[in-house]
Amino acid sequence: MNEQEEQNKGIDLARLEKAVQEILLALGEDPHREGLRRTPNRVARMYAELFSGINDDPRKYVKQAFTENYDEIVLLKDIPFYSMCEHHLLPFIGQAHVGYVPDGKIIGVSKLARVVESFARRPQVQERLTTQIAEFIMNEIQAKGVAVVIEATHTCMTIRGVKKPGSVMVTSAMLGLFRKDARSRSEVMDLMQGSK
């Protein structure tokens, strides 16, 4: 199965196209005019991509953990991501910082970014996204502690509603060692904020 087929797995593109056509009609537009003729198809394919995490199992990214005698913080900062607010189906875009203290098992650094992407590419709220990433890593590699901080701009409040561009929402999830030990939490937060 190629990447496009994998991405579209479980997604009814024809039904999405019809729904977009109905939205255009409800707005008073003519979905058959030149500029809109292919819009339902384009939007359907875009949604398949944006929501590809719905049918993605992030466990496939952490199957191969490596045995390593390392017990300090492992941190991947500034992981860019985009997700879709489940309340308005508008994007929120930002960066995730993911750190953990291993307990004999480490995972490849790119796998942390893939886990973030897997959870981000589904209808979300930032608070849940933050917790899902942290709990997943904690449970899958039995880490001593996991820290996740997400910073994002939500277009559902920057281009509509309150219209406050430049606002950034920050959420965090601290598990295990980072929840129990203030010094460890302070160290990981310093590393996340360093060199900015």
C-alpha positions as CSV (number, residue, x, y, z in Angstrom):
1,M,0.0,0.0,0.0
2,N,1.5,3.3,-1.0
3,E,1.5,6.5,1.2
4,Q,-1.6,7.9,-0.6
5,E,-3.6,4.7,-0.1
6,E,-2.5,4.4,3.5
7,Q,-3.6,8.0,4.1
8,N,-7.0,7.5,2.5
9,K,-7.6,4.2,4.4
10,G,-11.1,4.3,6.0
11,I,-11.9,7.6,4.4
12,D,-14.9,7.9,2.1
13,L,-13.6,10.4,-0.5
14,A,-16.8,10.3,-2.6
15,R,-18.9,11.1,0.4
16,L,-16.6,14.0,1.4
17,E,-16.9,15.4,-2.2
18,K,-20.7,15.3,-2.0
19,A,-20.6,17.1,1.4
20,V,-18.3,19.9,0.1
21,Q,-20.6,20.3,-2.9
22,E,-23.5,20.6,-0.4
23,I,-21.6,23.3,1.6
24,L,-21.0,25.3,-1.6
25,L,-24.7,25.0,-2.5
26,A,-25.7,26.0,1.0
27,L,-23.5,29.1,0.7
28,G,-25.3,30.1,-2.5
29,E,-22.4,29.2,-4.7
30,D,-22.5,27.3,-8.0
31,P,-20.2,24.2,-7.6
32,H,-20.2,23.8,-11.3
33,R,-18.7,27.1,-12.2
34,E,-15.1,27.0,-13.5
35,G,-13.3,28.0,-10.4
36,L,-15.2,25.5,-8.1
37,R,-15.6,22.5,-10.4
38,R,-12.7,20.5,-8.8
39,T,-13.0,22.1,-5.4
40,P,-15.0,19.2,-3.8
41,N,-12.4,16.7,-5.0
42,R,-9.5,18.9,-3.8
43,V,-11.1,19.5,-0.4
44,A,-11.9,15.7,0.0
45,R,-8.2,14.8,-0.7
46,M,-7.1,17.6,1.7
47,Y,-9.3,16.3,4.5
48,A,-7.9,12.8,3.9
49,E,-4.4,14.2,4.4
50,L,-5.3,16.4,7.4
51,F,-7.2,13.7,9.2
52,S,-4.9,10.7,8.3
53,G,-4.1,10.2,12.0
54,I,-7.6,8.9,12.6
55,N,-6.7,5.5,11.1
56,D,-3.0,5.6,12.0
57,D,-1.7,3.5,14.9
58,P,1.3,5.3,16.4
59,R,2.5,2.0,18.0
60,K,4.1,1.2,14.7
61,Y,6.6,4.0,15.2
62,V,7.8,2.7,18.5
63,K,7.9,-1.0,17.8
64,Q,11.7,-1.0,17.7
65,A,13.0,0.4,21.0
66,F,16.7,0.1,21.7
67,T,18.2,-1.1,24.9
68,E,20.4,1.6,26.2
69,N,21.8,2.4,29.6
70,Y,21.0,6.1,29.6
71,D,19.1,7.7,32.4
72,E,19.2,11.4,31.6
73,I,16.7,13.6,29.6
74,V,16.1,12.9,25.9
75,L,14.5,15.9,24.3
76,L,13.3,16.7,20.9
77,K,12.3,20.4,20.6
78,D,10.5,22.5,18.1
79,I,8.6,19.7,16.3
80,P,6.4,21.5,13.9
81,F,2.8,20.2,13.6
82,Y,-0.6,21.2,12.4
83,S,-3.9,19.8,13.7
84,M,-7.6,20.6,13.2
85,C,-9.7,22.0,16.0
86,E,-12.6,19.7,16.4
87,H,-15.0,22.5,17.3
88,H,-14.7,24.5,14.1
89,L,-12.6,22.2,11.8
90,L,-10.0,25.0,11.5
91,P,-6.3,24.4,11.8
92,F,-4.1,25.1,14.8
93,I,-0.5,25.2,14.1
94,G,2.5,25.1,16.3
95,Q,5.4,23.2,17.8
96,A,5.7,20.4,20.3
97,H,8.6,19.8,22.7
98,V,8.8,16.1,23.8
99,G,11.2,14.9,26.5
100,Y,11.6,11.7,28.4
101,V,13.9,9.9,30.8
102,P,14.4,6.4,29.6
103,D,14.4,3.3,31.8
104,G,16.6,1.1,29.7
105,K,14.8,1.7,26.4
106,I,15.2,4.5,23.9
107,I,13.4,5.2,20.6
108,G,14.7,6.7,17.4
109,V,14.5,10.5,17.5
110,S,12.4,10.7,14.3
111,K,9.8,8.4,16.0
112,L,9.0,11.2,18.5
113,A,8.1,13.5,15.6
114,R,6.0,10.7,14.0
115,V,4.1,10.1,17.2
116,V,3.3,13.9,17.4
117,E,2.1,13.8,13.8
118,S,0.0,10.7,14.3
119,F,-2.0,12.3,17.1
120,A,-2.1,15.7,15.6
121,R,-3.7,14.5,12.3
122,R,-7.2,14.0,13.7
123,P,-9.9,16.2,15.1
124,Q,-8.3,17.5,18.2
125,V,-8.2,19.9,21.1
126,Q,-4.7,21.0,22.2
127,E,-5.2,19.8,25.7
128,R,-6.0,16.2,24.6
129,L,-3.2,16.2,22.0
130,T,-0.7,17.1,24.7
131,T,-1.9,14.4,27.1
132,Q,-2.2,11.7,24.4
133,I,1.4,12.2,23.3
134,A,2.7,12.1,26.9
135,E,0.7,9.1,28.0
136,F,1.5,7.2,24.8
137,I,5.3,7.6,25.2
138,M,5.1,6.9,28.9
139,N,3.2,3.6,28.4
140,E,4.9,2.4,25.2
141,I,8.5,2.7,26.4
142,Q,7.9,2.6,30.1
143,A,9.9,5.8,30.6
144,K,10.7,7.1,34.1
145,G,9.1,10.4,33.1
146,V,7.7,12.2,30.1
147,A,7.3,15.9,29.5
148,V,5.3,17.4,26.6
149,V,4.8,21.1,26.0
150,I,2.8,22.3,23.0
151,E,2.7,25.9,21.7
152,A,0.1,26.7,19.0
153,T,-1.8,29.4,17.3
154,H,-5.5,28.6,16.7
155,T,-7.1,29.9,13.6
156,C,-10.5,29.4,15.2
157,M,-9.7,32.4,17.3
158,T,-7.4,34.4,15.1
159,I,-9.5,34.6,11.9
160,R,-13.0,34.4,13.4
161,G,-14.7,35.0,16.7
162,V,-12.6,37.0,19.0
163,K,-10.0,37.6,16.1
164,K,-6.8,37.9,18.2
165,P,-3.9,37.1,15.8
166,G,-0.6,36.5,17.5
167,S,-2.1,34.7,20.5
168,V,-0.3,31.5,21.4
169,M,-1.8,28.7,23.6
170,V,0.6,26.7,25.7
171,T,-0.2,23.3,27.2
172,S,1.9,20.9,29.1
173,A,1.7,17.3,30.4
174,M,4.2,16.1,33.0
175,L,4.2,12.4,33.9
176,G,6.3,10.2,36.3
177,L,9.6,11.8,37.3
178,F,8.6,15.2,35.8
179,R,5.4,15.4,37.8
180,K,6.9,14.2,41.1
181,D,10.3,15.9,41.2
182,A,10.4,19.7,40.9
183,R,14.1,19.8,40.0
184,S,13.6,17.4,37.1
185,R,10.6,19.4,35.9
186,S,12.6,22.6,36.1
187,E,15.5,21.0,34.2
188,V,13.4,19.8,31.3
189,M,11.5,23.1,31.1
190,D,14.9,25.0,31.0
191,L,16.0,22.7,28.2
192,M,12.8,23.3,26.3
193,Q,13.1,27.0,26.6
194,G,16.8,27.2,26.0
195,S,18.3,29.0,22.9
196,K,15.1,30.7,22.0
